[in-house]
Amino acid sequence: MNRVILTAFPLLLAVGCASLQDHQYRATNYLRAGVAWRQCHGQLGDRLISSHFETGWKRGYYDVATGSDGTPPPVPPEKYWKSKYQNAAGEQAVSDWYCGYREGAAAAIAENRGVLHDLPHLDVGIDPRCNENPSILTTY
């Protein structure tokens, strides 16, 4: 019985590693978006920015930091689908969110946040150096 527990326990710990990494990855990028927001908009003085713009900005930055190309989603977040946003003030809130999203995505792109997701890969085709030096090709 003890042997089964000793064998199973490490396996149970390993099962959650991927989801733990995913959570850490998302949390890190949310923090980066918050820090970038404060750096870009922390010294506003008297200028007021809507909370909807801020939320959109952070989301745009986060999306690019996690691999998006910065294109805004076709529909706003589900929060804006509620009846309280079905009026002129709600339309302005949605507009602010989209403006913020575009600006946040642009800020992340300008900081090269999205390039951290490019993985090194082998180009398809034969490397021209192979023709010059066939000895680098090895058969097994």
Rosetta blueprint (number, residue, H / E / L):
1 M L
2 N H
3 R H
4 V H
5 I H
6 L H
7 T H
8 A H
9 F H
10 P H
11 L H
12 L H
13 L H
14 A H
15 V H
16 G L
17 C H
18 A H
19 S H
20 L H
21 Q H
22 D H
23 H H
24 Q H
25 Y H
26 R H
27 A H
28 T H
29 N H
30 Y H
31 L H
32 R H
33 A H
34 G H
35 V H
36 A H
37 W H
38 R H
39 Q H
40 C H
41 H H
42 G L
43 Q L
44 L L
45 G L
46 D L
47 R L
48 L L
49 I L
50 S L
51 S H
52 H H
53 F H
54 E H
55 T H
56 G H
57 W H
58 K H
59 R H
60 G H
61 Y H
62 Y H
63 D H
64 V H
65 A H
66 T L
67 G L
68 S L
69 D L
70 G L
71 T L
72 P L
73 P L
74 P L
75 V L
76 P L
77 P L
78 E H
79 K H
80 Y H
81 W H
82 K L
83 S H
84 K H
85 Y H
86 Q L
87 N L
88 A H
89 A H
90 G H
91 E H
92 Q H
93 A H
94 V H
95 S H
96 D H
97 W H
98 Y H
99 C H
100 G H
101 Y H
102 R H
103 E H
104 G H
105 A H
106 A H
107 A H
108 A H
109 I H
110 A H
111 E L
112 N L
113 R L
114 G H
115 V H
116 L H
117 H H
118 D L
119 L L
120 P L
121 H L
122 L L
123 D L
124 V L
125 G L
126 I L
127 D L
128 P H
129 R H
130 C H
131 N H
132 E H
133 N L
134 P H
135 S H
136 I H
137 L L
138 T L
139 T L
140 Y L
